[in-house]
Amino acid sequence: MCDLINHCKLKKLGGFCPNAAGVKENMDRNIFGDFSSGYLLRAKERMPKQGMSQPWLQSHNVLMDYWRYKVMPYGKELEFQPKLVNKDGGSKRSVAVSRL
């Protein structure tokens, strides 16, 4: 998250929003894996789900995550918004609209 915020500051962007258009959801797995604790099982339907492919799939692999989020460039799964500018020349915050 901090890297994304720093990227926006460096590129003078107003914000970012994930784009999950066309992502096929994996209804069988949540982000916590196959835990069998009662409180997780009772809340299974409310837990975030994963997609079927990267970047919407939790790898639980530190090296892969480091490569994906620190080395590789950002992909089409993120939409960056330009910084909005007031009529007086000052900037105002961009509001991200979720399409999920």
N, C-alpha and C positions, 0 to 999 in steps of 0.2 A: 504494500500500500504506500509506504513512504517513497519507494522508487517511482511509483506512478505520479505521486504529488510532485516530486522533484523534477520528473520529466515534463510535467505541465508547466512548472515554473520556468524551466530552462527554455522551453519552446514557446513560452508566453501563451499557453492555452488556458481556457477557462475551466475545463473539467473533462471528465471521462465517464463513460457508461458502458457496461457490458452489453454485447449484442448476442443474444442467444437465438436469433432467428434461424430456423431450420435445424436446431439441435434436437436429436432424438434422445428422449429421456429414458434412463435405465430405471424402471419402476421397482426393480427387485433389490437395489442396493442404495443405502443412504451413505453419507460421508463418514460414518463411524464404523463401517464394516459389518461384520457378523456377530456383534456383541449380543449376549443373551440375557442381559440384566433386565429385570422386570420393568423398571421405569423407562428404559429405552424402548422396549417392546410396546409398552402402552402408548408411547408418543411417536411410534414409527411413522404414522401417516402425516405428522406435523414436521418431521425432520426434513432438512434439505436433501434433495435427490442429486444423483450424478448423471452426467451424460454418458453416451456410449463411447466417446473418443476424447482425446485431448483437445482443448485445454479444460474441458468440463468433466474430467475424470481425475479423482484424487489418486496420486501415485503412491503416497506414503514412502517415498524414496527421496532422501535428502539430496543426494547428488543429482538426480533427475530434476528435482524442483529447483535447485540452484542453477542448473544449466538453463532451464526453461525461463526462469524469471529474472536472472541476472545477466545472462550472456546473450540469449536470443532476442531479436527485436520483437516489439509488440505486434501481434497479428490482427487479423480482421475481427477477432472476437471483442475488441475494444474500439469504441467510437470516441474520438476526441472532439470536444466542442471548442470553438474559438472563444476568446475572452470578449465579453461584451463591453462596449465603451459607451459612457454617457455622452450627451450632447456637449457637456462642458469639458470633455477630454478625459475625465476620470473613469476608472474602470469600475464595473460592478460585477457581482458574482454571476457566474453562469449556473443555470439550473439544469441538472441532468434529468432526463425523462427516461424512465425505465420502460423497455419494451418486452419485459419478461412475462 
